Amino acid sequence: MARIRVCLAGATGWAGSELSRGILEASDLELVAAISRSHAGQVLGEAIAVKGLTAPVFGTVEEALKTRPDVFVEYTRPDVARHHVISALRGGAHVVIGTSGLSNETYQEINQVALEVKRGVLAVGNFALTVVLLQKFAEMAARYIPHWEIIDYAHSDKKDAPSGTARELANRLSAVRESQLDIPLDEIDGSKESRGVRLVGSQVHSVRLPGYVISLDILFGMPDQKLILRHESGSSAKPYVNGALLAIREVDKLVGLHRGLDSVMEF
């Protein structure tokens, strides 16, 4: 059986380098190309000090796509992700998006292109299993509890706010209902910014401080009771590898844009 040919954009980054190792160890996957402007012209194994990774590193998506990957994995930055994803789709590849911070408008454009070329796109703000479960539990809770708020924590130099994980959670909850505000934002005495941003029907607060890695709380409140769901990341990217490998293996079964790893999971 032929192995799935993978091109990984952002292969030398924190999450991308760990995923590169995971692909190397997978017998059904083959990493045929990597994208990293700072390491262009090198062999990936040399760039990240992993023996056996022989994929060439390219500086642009156009060069990398000449290797004709089956699946393109986007793990870079929001400002370049749109170009990478649309180029990969038009180049004939299915796409897995691990980059966070993309807007709903960008996702709509990606979906249109994916439908045109009949390719699948799986956009996952966070590949960790604990995040997938938090999203599912939060959707269940929102059906019964109308009041909630999301708190998104990360290190001080994380530019995107809210995080992709928080955006995805808010997007999912919007399909259930909008959170209830007993005092509308335009009736607040004081600064309404203190209540966070209203994002597709949820109040979202982003904390950016040294000492934090990445974590997320969603707080549900009812009279005399509350429910707190929390995801906490460690300092490594290992928790994201298995979810990303699953996405790579399953994305060719999709057409158009699908958001969330649970799109290809059984519950």
Secondary structure, 3 states (H helix, E strand, C coil): CCCEEEEEECCCCHHHHHHHHHHHHCCCEEEEEEECHHHCCCEHHHHHCCCCCCCEEECCHHHHHHHCCCEEEECCCHHHHHHHHHHHHHCCCEEEECCCCCCHHHHHHHHHHHHHHCCEEEECCCCCHHHHHHHHHHHHHHCCCCCEEEEEEECCCCCCCCCHHHHHHHHHHHCCCCCCCCCCHHHCCCCHHHHCEEECCEEEEEEECCCCCEEEEEEEEECCEEEEEEEECCCCCHHHHHHHHHHHHHHHHCCEEEECHHHHCCC
